[in-house]
C-alpha cells in the first residue's frame, strides 16, 4: 500500500496511521462523499475460497448496527483485489498505545477517568447485545480533551478467527485475551471486562499483567489461564486500594467472579477519579 492508492475507486489513502492487530490503518478520503475516513486494510490477502471475505463482511455488517456517540462508526467493507478493507469514522486524536509510548504509566486520576469512560461505552454496547471481543490499547481512542472513543467492535480479530494465530498481530491480542477466549470459548461481556482490566493494568504500571511474548501460542496465552497477575500496587505503591481491587477483580480467571457489569466498574473508577482529583 502506498500514499495516493485508491480502494474500490472511492477511498484514497492519504497517510499511514499505524498497525491495528492484523491490519494497516490509513487516514483516507472518501472521494464520493468528500469526507475523511479511516481505512483498515488486512495485511493477509483475503481468500474467497475459504469463506474469509463472507465472514468478515457479516461481522462488519453486525458492527455497523451498533450506534453510540463514543463508538467509531463502521461505514463500509469490501475487497480490492486480494485485500479486504474496512472503512470507519476517522477520530481526531491518538490511541492509548501512543499515549503509553509517549508518557509511560499515566497519572492515577487519568487512568480512572479513561477507564470509567471506556467501561460506560462497553456497558452501552453490551446492553445492545454487542461484545468487542478483542479490546486492546490501540482500540481506545482519545480526543484532544481525553474523551474516549472505542473502535473495532466485532472486527478486531484476524480474518482467521478459528483460533489464536502466531505473529506480531497475534501477540498484540494475546496480551489482553481472556482465559475463556484463550481456551477457544466464545467471548462475552465478561471477556471485555477482562481485556479492559489488562488495559488499565498497563496504564498503571507500563506493561500488561502477562508479558510473555514468545512465538509459541501456549507461551502467549497460558499465563491468562494459569497464572495470577502480580499485584499492581506492589509495582506502583501510589495505586489506591480500591483501584487495585477493581482491576484484580476484572482479571479473575472465572468470568463469574468478575464484576457483574461494565457499568459497575465505571462507577468504581469514577469514584476513584473524584477522590484522586481532590487529593491532588
Secondary structure, DSSP 8 states (H G I E B T S, - for coil): --TT-EETTTEEEEEEEEEETTEEEEEEEETTTTEEEEEEEESS---GGGTHHHHHHHHHHHHHT---TTB--EEEEEEETTEEEEEEE--SSEEHHHHHHHHSS--HHHHHHHHHHHHHHHHHHHHTT---S---GGGEEE-TT--EEE--TTT-S-S--SS---SHHHHHHHTT--HHHHTT----HHHHHHHHHHHHHHHHHSS-S-----SSHHHHHHHHHH-----HHHH-TTS-HHHHHHHHHHT-SSGGGS-S-HHHHHHHHHHHHHHHHHH-
